[in-house]
Amino acid sequence: MPQSQPPPLAGIKVVDLTRYLAGPFCTQILGDYGAEILKIEPVENPRGELGDGKGPDTYFFLSTNRSKKSIRLAIKKPEGREILMRLLDAADVVVDNFRPGVMQALGLDYATLAGRNPRIITCSISGFGSSGPLRDFPGFDQIAQGMSGLMSVTGTVESGPTRVGIAICDLLGGIFSAQGILLALEARHRDGRGQRVETSLLESIVSILTWSAGIYFETGVTPAPAGNNHPLSSPHGVFKASDRPFNIACGNEAMWQKFVRVLGRPELADDERFKSSGRRIKNRAALTEEINRALAPHPAEHWIEVLNREGIPSGPILTIEEMFKHPQTAAREMLLKLPHPELGEYLTTGLAAKLESTPGKITRPPLVGEHTDAVLAAHGYTADDLKRLRTDAVIA
């Protein structure tokens, strides 16, 4: 995609004090669209979050720290703190995912920073937010999945509560944080002042419960787990062809009428059990049995082609490997290969939001401390300063 103008966040400087997943994912989004992300790594750990280059720490780092610059800095030393404050004085945004109260204890809370830099926007991500009885509880994705109600509607009655296969609370926490930062930047255009932005893993899921919450609001009954079936539509879920399961989504009555004809079972439309969406939901098990029987003669690929040609949404259930080898994934540039000085090559996912005139641009994750000298030099530190600071183990 040709880049005719600078990326949308060019000129925005972000100090990244985050670790693990939610915070780094937030700042990666901003970096992908042009913000300068200054990721602060401790001097004490030469490899930072990268770990030994082989284990889970590496997966975390590579998947959430592209499009950033890395600085190794001892922020607890007086000179290290002085450097950090100089970076913050010139920054637009600072992001953390410490427990509530830590930034204030470090003297890095919004009130303190805004007193020096009124334009700064602070963003904090925690497990449960800065108020309420769970304020000080540690927050991890699966804990938030369980508390949010998400696990109660995931899985089946037989399986019991089931976690989503990715760290969805962490990732949505990162996305909502990035959204909040963008909103605060837009508001700053009006009055020139920054503000405090906050979200939590728990809130990130509660805010997207949509129809699951709506069912409860309307009926007073907690929705049961629907497994692979849509709770408000039928047939809408996973069905079995001769070779493998695949998805079919009949989203309205017109699709249902067309579906039974394509299936070669037009009489199902006149079956009293299936004459309305409500009846099809009530008699879902019987309907699924009839559909699977009709699908059995042909493989999934046959049915997917036939159904989509007739305007009935259907698609395969792919593994991660199959998805990345699919031509649609390639066509939309959702798998990228970049050179990397240690790994040789580095694979990463592409950008979901594609801007025509001001597209984002992905760069590889930094080596730990790779940009320390360049960033500090840009903030007024001389070569002699850098040599002394390195000797004193303030930077590395």
Secondary structure, 3 states (H helix, E strand, C coil): CCCCCCCCCCCCEEEECCCCCHHHHHHHHHHHCCCEEEEEECCCCCCHHHCCCCCHHHHHHHHHCCCCEEEEECCCCHHHHHHHHHHHHCCCEEEECCCCCHHHHCCCCHHHHHHHCCCCEEEEEECCCCCCCCCCCCCCHHHHHHHCCCHHHCCCCCCCCCCCCCCHHHHHHHHHHHHHHHHHHHHHHHHCCCCEEEEEHHHHHHCCCHHHHHHHHHHCCCCCCCCCCCCCCCCEEEEECCCCEEEEECCCHHHHHHHHHHHCCHHHHHCHHHCCHHHHHHCHHHHHHHHHHHHCCCCHHHHHHHHHHCCCCEEECCCHHHHHHCHHHHHCCCEEEEEECCCEEEEEECCCCCCCCCCCCCCCCCCCCCCHHHHHHHCCCCHHHHHHHHHCCCEC
